[in-house]
Amino acid sequence: MSAYQNTEQMKGDFYTQKFEAGKQDGTLIINMGPQHPSTHGVLRIVIEVDGEYIVRAEPVLGYLHRMHEKMGETQTWGGFIPNMGRVDYGHAMAWNWAYVGAVEKLMGIEVPERAEYLRVIMTELNRLASHLLWWGAYILDLGAFTPIMYAFDDREMLLDILQRPSASRLTYSNFRVGGVQMDIDDKCIELIKAFIPHFRERLPMYRDLVTENLILRRRIEGIGIIDQDMCRRYGCTGPVLRGAGVPYDVRRDEPYSIYDRFDFEIPTSDTCCSAGRYHVRLAEMEQSLRIIEQALEQLPSAEGKHIMDKAPKPSMKPPAGEAYFNVEGGRGKIGVYAVSDGGKVPYRIKLRAPGFSNLSAFAEAATGTLLADAVAILGSLDLIIPEIDR
């Protein structure tokens, strides 16, 4: 974090000038990022501080803009699928699903039942990997090194499982219009069934080691208040919204695929602070285990198809029209709006990234807090910068 007030390098910067114009006497304008480790990517935040207290804060985006939506207008419908795994590398499976779901809706395609179960299993496993990545990195940002080693130990087991049907460990593109690219084998099912009790035994250790730690509680309890009114104004979803006491989850409130067949809870917290968002994500991991267990029990036999007969080719030509499909991602509501003019290249692709809305609440939540609290608030939002900049 470096101060750049009155430096020659930043005199012409728009945000510096903007903050200078409204600067109070005795305050300092500093720059957090775009290479600050706690931003987990090239996110810049311009902050005006009065001593150790934040007077104003404003996120600055655009350092990682890769024009995914524009790329969607230049690639074939099937050729755009790998882009989804690069919008949000944390929960790539959910973005895969949102896109192929929109195309399937556009084409009136019904996915084989086994493929639906495979999508649920892989997406929930990926959600666990995403939450573990957040948990370990968040605690590391707050000064504790040991927890991330445990988190990545468990996460590596998940990646070993997901690698079998996807041939990838991060930027997945396993979903296809009409199903999934590859089925899961018996070995993969064995690994999943072994992981579930293993991880259930680890969760109490996570609680004892970190959640009940007094130092962590002092850092996050009552810090970064984002209440229901703020969530509505900024469009926050996911754990941020549920951390404000609203039990909204796309899987339950706007059911898609076969999620209505599973029994699971929607964890919430009424504290509206960083601690509430932390507790929601940890509770969600247990719910993902419940969904995976039920999906494995109900999984149709291997004789069922993992992709429809005569699945559309990458150069498919959906009929002219528009479709919107949303799913519950690790950071909130993911939406894909697709428009077709009847050609093999999309006319328009619009991506609804939950991280963008969640980050928008940061400036208001951080105002009046200590500078050190900015890291705790940012981390509680679970930001993936490529998703926000997309």
Sequence and secondary structure as in RCSB ss.txt:
>XXXX:A:sequence
MSAYQNTEQMKGDFYTQKFEAGKQDGTLIINMGPQHPSTHGVLRIVIEVDGEYIVRAEPVLGYLHRMHEKMGETQ
TWGGFIPNMGRVDYGHAMAWNWAYVGAVEKLMGIEVPERAEYLRVIMTELNRLASHLLWWGAYILDLGAFTPIMY
AFDDREMLLDILQRPSASRLTYSNFRVGGVQMDIDDKCIELIKAFIPHFRERLPMYRDLVTENLILRRRIEGIGI
IDQDMCRRYGCTGPVLRGAGVPYDVRRDEPYSIYDRFDFEIPTSDTCCSAGRYHVRLAEMEQSLRIIEQALEQLP
SAEGKHIMDKAPKPSMKPPAGEAYFNVEGGRGKIGVYAVSDGGKVPYRIKLRAPGFSNLSAFAEAATGTLLADAV
AILGSLDLIIPEIDR
>XXXX:A:secstr
 EE TT GGGTT HHHHHHHHT  TT EEEEE SS GGGSSS EEEEEEETTEEEEEEEE  TT   HHHHTTTS
 TTTTHHHHHHH SSSHHHHHHHHHHHHHHHHT    HHHHHHHHHHHHHHHHHHHHHHHHHHHHHTT  HHHHH
HHHHHHHHHHHHHHHHS SSS   EETTEESS   HHHHHHHHHHHHHHHHHHHHHIIIIIT HHHHHHHTT S 
  HHHHHHHT  THHHHTTT    HHHHS  TTGGGS       SS SHHHHHHHHHHHHHHHHHHHHHHHHH  
 TTS SB TT   TT    SEEEEEEEEETTEEEEEEEEE SSSS SEEEEE HHHHHHHTHHHHHTTSBHHHHH
HHHHHT   HHHHH 
